[in-house]
Amino acid sequence: MSNEYDSNEYESNEYESRQTAYGFELPLLLFGGFRSIIDELHAELARRGHPDLRPAHGFALQAIGPHGSTATEAGRRLGISKQAAGKTIDRLEELGYVHKAGDDQDRRRKLVRITPRGRDALAMSAMIFDDIRARWAGALRPGRLSALEADLRAMVPGETFRLDVPGWFGS
């Protein structure tokens, strides 16, 4: 029984030479993959009880972190202003994902902490990401996704997992 992956077509330069590749396609394909994964994640989160979470909220929850942070610290990690971070934090608080309280060490600081609902959403996101990755791995020839991930790790300089995407996009 043969399938489309039995040949060495994907390993050969012949395959690439038959493709019309333009430089702008690579970032668009990478972004398209990112977008499809994030869209699928949020659709599944909505089905599982988190219909109001948005991609920016996930970045904000990561920026707040397990020990909490101030709006200024979260904004810095996200690459956005304190005001923009405060607005996102206010929305997350309205939705029950975070709460604000005074800092025991410094009463002038307002510390934002993730609530049990927020931790649930983060844990659920991790499981959904694993499910999506497994499905992608199953849809590709064995080892292709792992090889792609290894290649991307080799090409991405320095800090691989940056949270400043909202600020980078100009939020």
Short mmCIF file of the C-alpha atoms (twelve columns), coordinates in Angstrom:
data_MODEL
# 
_entry.id   MODEL 
# 
loop_
_atom_site.group_PDB 
_atom_site.id 
_atom_site.type_symbol 
_atom_site.label_atom_id 
_atom_site.label_alt_id 
_atom_site.label_comp_id 
_atom_site.label_asym_id 
_atom_site.label_seq_id 
_atom_site.Cartn_x 
_atom_site.Cartn_y 
_atom_site.Cartn_z 
_atom_site.pdbx_PDB_model_num 
ATOM 1   C CA . MET A 1   0.000   0.000  0.000  1 
ATOM 2   C CA . SER A 2   1.493   3.340  -0.944 1 
ATOM 3   C CA . ASN A 3   0.662   6.863  -0.020 1 
ATOM 4   C CA . GLU A 4   1.832   10.271 -1.023 1 
ATOM 5   C CA . TYR A 5   4.660   10.163 1.539  1 
ATOM 6   C CA . ASP A 6   6.268   6.918  0.307  1 
ATOM 7   C CA . SER A 7   8.489   8.687  -2.183 1 
ATOM 8   C CA . ASN A 8   11.438  10.856 -1.301 1 
ATOM 9   C CA . GLU A 9   9.733   13.740 -3.052 1 
ATOM 10  C CA . TYR A 10  9.642   15.854 0.110  1 
ATOM 11  C CA . GLU A 11  13.336  15.246 0.809  1 
ATOM 12  C CA . SER A 12  14.497  16.212 -2.656 1 
ATOM 13  C CA . ASN A 13  15.417  19.573 -4.029 1 
ATOM 14  C CA . GLU A 14  13.404  18.584 -7.069 1 
ATOM 15  C CA . TYR A 15  10.211  19.086 -5.080 1 
ATOM 16  C CA . GLU A 16  11.259  22.559 -3.945 1 
ATOM 17  C CA . SER A 17  12.371  23.568 -7.421 1 
ATOM 18  C CA . ARG A 18  8.876   22.769 -8.735 1 
ATOM 19  C CA . GLN A 19  7.289   25.065 -6.151 1 
ATOM 20  C CA . THR A 20  6.901   28.769 -6.739 1 
ATOM 21  C CA . ALA A 21  8.142   30.224 -3.485 1 
ATOM 22  C CA . TYR A 22  8.188   33.898 -2.638 1 
ATOM 23  C CA . GLY A 23  9.843   35.364 0.432  1 
ATOM 24  C CA . PHE A 24  6.642   36.868 1.765  1 
ATOM 25  C CA . GLU A 25  4.938   33.458 1.868  1 
ATOM 26  C CA . LEU A 26  6.982   32.053 4.744  1 
ATOM 27  C CA . PRO A 27  5.862   34.590 7.369  1 
ATOM 28  C CA . LEU A 28  2.295   34.397 6.075  1 
ATOM 29  C CA . LEU A 29  2.283   30.595 6.308  1 
ATOM 30  C CA . LEU A 30  3.783   30.709 9.809  1 
ATOM 31  C CA . PHE A 31  1.235   33.323 10.874 1 
ATOM 32  C CA . GLY A 32  -1.557  31.330 9.221  1 
ATOM 33  C CA . GLY A 33  -0.552  28.259 11.225 1 
ATOM 34  C CA . PHE A 34  -0.416  30.334 14.411 1 
ATOM 35  C CA . ARG A 35  -3.793  31.875 13.671 1 
ATOM 36  C CA . SER A 36  -5.486  28.569 12.894 1 
ATOM 37  C CA . ILE A 37  -4.168  27.015 16.126 1 
ATOM 38  C CA . ILE A 38  -5.222  30.015 18.235 1 
ATOM 39  C CA . ASP A 39  -8.653  30.184 16.577 1 
ATOM 40  C CA . GLU A 40  -9.189  26.475 17.197 1 
ATOM 41  C CA . LEU A 41  -8.016  26.843 20.796 1 
ATOM 42  C CA . HIS A 42  -10.501 29.634 21.484 1 
ATOM 43  C CA . ALA A 43  -13.379 27.820 19.805 1 
ATOM 44  C CA . GLU A 44  -12.695 24.815 22.042 1 
ATOM 45  C CA . LEU A 45  -12.284 27.004 25.143 1 
ATOM 46  C CA . ALA A 46  -15.691 28.524 24.354 1 
ATOM 47  C CA . ARG A 47  -17.238 25.039 24.112 1 
ATOM 48  C CA . ARG A 48  -15.673 24.151 27.462 1 
ATOM 49  C CA . GLY A 49  -17.015 27.129 29.393 1 
ATOM 50  C CA . HIS A 50  -14.720 30.042 28.550 1 
ATOM 51  C CA . PRO A 51  -16.587 31.826 25.729 1 
ATOM 52  C CA . ASP A 52  -15.333 35.334 26.547 1 
ATOM 53  C CA . LEU A 53  -11.594 34.625 26.504 1 
ATOM 54  C CA . ARG A 54  -9.715  36.247 23.641 1 
ATOM 55  C CA . PRO A 55  -6.131  35.683 22.436 1 
ATOM 56  C CA . ALA A 56  -4.968  38.895 24.130 1 
ATOM 57  C CA . HIS A 57  -6.357  37.568 27.405 1 
ATOM 58  C CA . GLY A 58  -4.174  34.471 27.160 1 
ATOM 59  C CA . PHE A 59  -1.078  36.602 26.681 1 
ATOM 60  C CA . ALA A 60  -2.139  38.796 29.613 1 
ATOM 61  C CA . LEU A 61  -2.663  35.798 31.901 1 
ATOM 62  C CA . GLN A 62  0.805   34.548 30.985 1 
ATOM 63  C CA . ALA A 63  2.259   38.013 31.658 1 
ATOM 64  C CA . ILE A 64  0.568   38.150 35.066 1 
ATOM 65  C CA . GLY A 65  2.087   34.777 35.881 1 
ATOM 66  C CA . PRO A 66  1.555   32.354 38.755 1 
ATOM 67  C CA . HIS A 67  2.774   34.797 41.421 1 
ATOM 68  C CA . GLY A 68  0.875   37.835 40.193 1 
ATOM 69  C CA . SER A 69  2.076   41.180 38.924 1 
ATOM 70  C CA . THR A 70  1.116   44.812 38.696 1 
ATOM 71  C CA . ALA A 71  -0.483  46.319 35.598 1 
ATOM 72  C CA . THR A 72  2.807   48.102 34.914 1 
ATOM 73  C CA . GLU A 73  4.793   44.851 35.038 1 
ATOM 74  C CA . ALA A 74  2.243   43.013 32.882 1 
ATOM 75  C CA . GLY A 75  2.233   45.885 30.381 1 
ATOM 76  C CA . ARG A 76  6.016   45.811 30.162 1 
ATOM 77  C CA . ARG A 77  6.001   42.045 29.516 1 
ATOM 78  C CA . LEU A 78  3.303   42.482 26.865 1 
ATOM 79  C CA . GLY A 79  4.947   45.475 25.218 1 
ATOM 80  C CA . ILE A 80  1.893   47.667 25.820 1 
ATOM 81  C CA . SER A 81  1.181   50.703 27.969 1 
ATOM 82  C CA . LYS A 82  0.177   50.481 31.619 1 
ATOM 83  C CA . GLN A 83  -3.229  51.865 30.590 1 
ATOM 84  C CA . ALA A 84  -3.765  49.209 27.919 1 
ATOM 85  C CA . ALA A 85  -2.667  46.492 30.348 1 
ATOM 86  C CA . GLY A 86  -4.998  47.948 32.987 1 
ATOM 87  C CA . LYS A 87  -7.925  47.842 30.558 1 
ATOM 88  C CA . THR A 88  -7.219  44.183 29.726 1 
ATOM 89  C CA . ILE A 89  -6.814  43.348 33.422 1 
ATOM 90  C CA . ASP A 90  -10.105 45.112 34.225 1 
ATOM 91  C CA . ARG A 91  -11.850 42.989 31.599 1 
ATOM 92  C CA . LEU A 92  -10.250 39.815 32.929 1 
ATOM 93  C CA . GLU A 93  -11.420 40.780 36.401 1 
ATOM 94  C CA . GLU A 94  -14.999 41.336 35.138 1 
ATOM 95  C CA . LEU A 95  -14.864 37.851 33.601 1 
ATOM 96  C CA . GLY A 96  -13.541 36.292 36.831 1 
ATOM 97  C CA . TYR A 97  -10.075 35.300 35.590 1 
ATOM 98  C CA . VAL A 98  -8.065  37.621 37.852 1 
ATOM 99  C CA . HIS A 99  -8.543  39.677 40.977 1 
ATOM 100 C CA . LYS A 100 -6.745  42.774 42.204 1 
ATOM 101 C CA . ALA A 101 -5.591  43.229 45.777 1 
ATOM 102 C CA . GLY A 102 -3.060  45.210 47.745 1 
ATOM 103 C CA . ASP A 103 0.479   43.864 47.851 1 
ATOM 104 C CA . ASP A 104 1.410   42.619 51.324 1 
ATOM 105 C CA . GLN A 105 4.976   43.862 50.810 1 
ATOM 106 C CA . ASP A 106 4.092   47.333 49.457 1 
ATOM 107 C CA . ARG A 107 0.645   48.844 50.106 1 
ATOM 108 C CA . ARG A 108 1.079   51.321 47.227 1 
ATOM 109 C CA . ARG A 109 1.121   48.480 44.716 1 
ATOM 110 C CA . LYS A 110 -2.022  46.841 43.353 1 
ATOM 111 C CA . LEU A 111 -1.197  43.211 42.654 1 
ATOM 112 C CA . VAL A 112 -3.155  41.231 40.067 1 
ATOM 113 C CA . ARG A 113 -3.468  37.509 40.705 1 
ATOM 114 C CA . ILE A 114 -4.983  34.746 38.626 1 
ATOM 115 C CA . THR A 115 -8.139  33.220 40.106 1 
ATOM 116 C CA . PRO A 116 -9.028  29.512 40.097 1 
ATOM 117 C CA . ARG A 117 -11.134 30.204 36.972 1 
ATOM 118 C CA . GLY A 118 -8.073  31.719 35.294 1 
ATOM 119 C CA . ARG A 119 -5.869  28.785 36.308 1 
ATOM 120 C CA . ASP A 120 -8.535  26.427 34.948 1 
ATOM 121 C CA . ALA A 121 -8.522  28.255 31.619 1 
ATOM 122 C CA . LEU A 122 -4.710  28.086 31.424 1 
ATOM 123 C CA . ALA A 123 -4.633  24.373 32.278 1 
ATOM 124 C CA . MET A 124 -7.402  23.682 29.774 1 
ATOM 125 C CA . SER A 125 -5.504  25.684 27.131 1 
ATOM 126 C CA . ALA A 126 -2.401  23.550 27.690 1 
ATOM 127 C CA . MET A 127 -4.417  20.356 27.178 1 
ATOM 128 C CA . ILE A 128 -6.092  21.739 24.053 1 
ATOM 129 C CA . PHE A 129 -2.721  22.821 22.625 1 
ATOM 130 C CA . ASP A 130 -1.455  19.269 23.190 1 
ATOM 131 C CA . ASP A 131 -4.523  17.865 21.394 1 
ATOM 132 C CA . ILE A 132 -4.057  20.233 18.450 1 
ATOM 133 C CA . ARG A 133 -0.355  19.391 18.217 1 
ATOM 134 C CA . ALA A 134 -1.123  15.660 18.266 1 
ATOM 135 C CA . ARG A 135 -3.654  16.103 15.464 1 
ATOM 136 C CA . TRP A 136 -1.170  18.104 13.388 1 
ATOM 137 C CA . ALA A 137 1.489   15.443 13.994 1 
ATOM 138 C CA . GLY A 138 -0.967  12.753 12.886 1 
ATOM 139 C CA . ALA A 139 -1.870  14.644 9.720  1 
ATOM 140 C CA . LEU A 140 1.774   14.894 8.646  1 
ATOM 141 C CA . ARG A 141 4.251   12.172 7.781  1 
ATOM 142 C CA . PRO A 142 5.842   10.718 10.959 1 
ATOM 143 C CA . GLY A 143 8.518   13.016 12.338 1 
ATOM 144 C CA . ARG A 144 7.668   15.995 10.113 1 
ATOM 145 C CA . LEU A 145 6.171   18.153 12.872 1 
ATOM 146 C CA . SER A 146 9.024   17.392 15.275 1 
ATOM 147 C CA . ALA A 147 11.519  18.259 12.533 1 
ATOM 148 C CA . LEU A 148 9.676   21.503 11.767 1 
ATOM 149 C CA . GLU A 149 9.691   22.444 15.455 1 
ATOM 150 C CA . ALA A 150 13.416  21.674 15.715 1 
ATOM 151 C CA . ASP A 151 14.135  23.738 12.612 1 
ATOM 152 C CA . LEU A 152 12.101  26.673 13.923 1 
ATOM 153 C CA . ARG A 153 13.912  26.498 17.286 1 
ATOM 154 C CA . ALA A 154 17.204  26.699 15.374 1 
ATOM 155 C CA . MET A 155 16.022  29.731 13.394 1 
ATOM 156 C CA . VAL A 156 14.288  31.729 16.141 1 
ATOM 157 C CA . PRO A 157 16.905  33.840 17.901 1 
ATOM 158 C CA . GLY A 158 17.146  34.207 21.647 1 
ATOM 159 C CA . GLU A 159 13.963  34.272 23.653 1 
ATOM 160 C CA . THR A 160 11.607  31.916 21.842 1 
ATOM 161 C CA . PHE A 161 8.447   32.475 23.861 1 
ATOM 162 C CA . ARG A 162 7.858   36.204 23.983 1 
ATOM 163 C CA . LEU A 163 4.659   37.663 25.359 1 
ATOM 164 C CA . ASP A 164 4.906   41.050 23.673 1 
ATOM 165 C CA . VAL A 165 2.872   40.013 20.624 1 
ATOM 166 C CA . PRO A 166 -0.004  42.424 21.449 1 
ATOM 167 C CA . GLY A 167 2.420   45.348 21.641 1 
ATOM 168 C CA . TRP A 168 4.322   44.170 18.582 1 
ATOM 169 C CA . PHE A 169 1.070   44.203 16.576 1 
ATOM 170 C CA . GLY A 170 0.501   47.764 17.727 1 
ATOM 171 C CA . SER A 171 -2.134  47.389 20.433 1 
# 
